[in-house]
Amino acid sequence: MLGKKPKTAAAALALLAGLGGTALAEVPVVTIYGHENPGDAELMERIEAGMAAQGMEIDIELVGLSSSGYADALSLRLLSGEIPDIIYFQGGDTEFANQGILEDLRPWIAEATHLQGALWPHNVERLENYPYLLYVFPARTKSAVMRQDWLDEAGGQAPQTVDDWTELLRTLSSSDLDGNGENDTFGVTLPGNTSEMDSLFNRAFGISATWMQNAEGEWIHSRVSDQERDKLAYYQSLYAEGLLDPEFVTTNWELKEDKFYTGRAGIVMGTAGLVVDIYRSKMQQVNPGTELVMLDPPAGVDQGLIAVDVAKESRGFAIHARSDAKEAAVAVLDFLVSPEGQFIDRMGVEGEHYIRDGDSFQITEAMGTWYPRFFVANPDYWSPPVDLLSPVAQGSLAQGAQYFTPDNAFVWPSDLATDVDAAEQYYRTSVFRFVSGEWSMDQWDDYVQGWYDAGGERMTEHARTVLQ
């Protein structure tokens, strides 16, 4: 447990910011289940103080769970009957939504003071499709980044087409740009599967959405399309030439980043905005003075980033439907997107992450390692008093907006969960077999039939009723 023990002194609580609640006799306790991060206890105290300054006395109790195995640890707690007020999910939420223990957030948001104005467009669509998770953040698009000095040494021209990308990856893999005298740098590395590469290359190979129409006009999953086959054949060629890290299937997030900082990989994909800035800061810690440059997705059949799923939030905050402190829980979430809450959550600690002199603010180098624990509101609603992101990180957000297209994916009914999981597992296993060369592309038709047999048949039948 991070934070403090619950307050015992009674205190009056003013009406909760725009929620129409009644005054309570005692300070309510809002329990949050979330990740365990250094500095979170102090952050909760600053949030409490900020709310108190607005007449809302609330005691926030954060139960921190390790990031490793987080989803499983959270599920065990909830299945044991524990009832927190606010729950951070990073997957695994659907089973609890289906059990009716997650609150429909839309009525609360409609009555809140700040939340509606702070939402991003994709948040609005996702809440309509799945009203149980709230994650007020820019769309989690991926941007490809590399060292600026390495791009300069590779000729200085950012790649424009798929062929340009191949040539850049080839140069990175063969030029010993890290200067260690060994040919041990790969063009690109990935954390465990090819999903990050898909973010960059799907559109170039004509994969425009999760569901596409075949030559007969029938809806089929993109993973059994001719465009998917062509893309995997390209990945296979990269792997065979040594341009794609052959250890990517066993590489986790930490190892991926370490390979990037230490010169084992030339290009990685980072989540637009804050994550790209963290990559920049950590790269400069290992290689002082090194700047990162963002690369645009390649042009091919089409150009752009992978379509953004608006069926539901893949992560975010929920409120337990059986909570006795729903009003207070919504008040906390509402405060966190208010100008005061955004300042606290996004600016970090005064004297450590920023220096203030009256109305003048200056961020420190430590700001590169700070990230908001809760929300990043729509910039039309609140903007920080000083740029919190580097130009490359700002550029990645602009890239995500430039290439944004909504996907046509949807939330699966619970009776198809087994089919969806089986088809996904079959796809991921098959992708590695194709990419690694264990399977030749001549086996594509066998793979397609295997995907349908693994659950894809029922998925496709249901999709055709949804996408009519």
CORFEN-V605665 format. One record per helix or strand. SS is the DSSP state (H for helix, E for strand). FROM is the first residue (numbers start at 0). TO is the last residue. If there is no record, write none. Layout:
BEGIN
ss;from;to
SS;FROM;TO
SS;FROM;TO
END
This chain:
BEGIN
ss;from;to
E;1;1
E;27;34
H;39;52
E;57;64
H;69;78
E;85;88
H;93;97
E;101;101
H;105;110
H;114;117
H;120;128
E;133;133
E;141;146
H;147;152
E;160;160
H;161;173
E;185;187
H;194;200
H;202;204
E;210;212
E;218;220
H;221;223
H;225;239
E;243;243
H;247;249
H;252;260
E;264;270
H;273;285
E;291;294
E;298;298
E;307;307
E;315;319
H;325;335
H;338;346
E;349;349
E;353;356
E;359;362
H;364;368
H;390;401
E;405;405
H;413;435
H;440;465
END
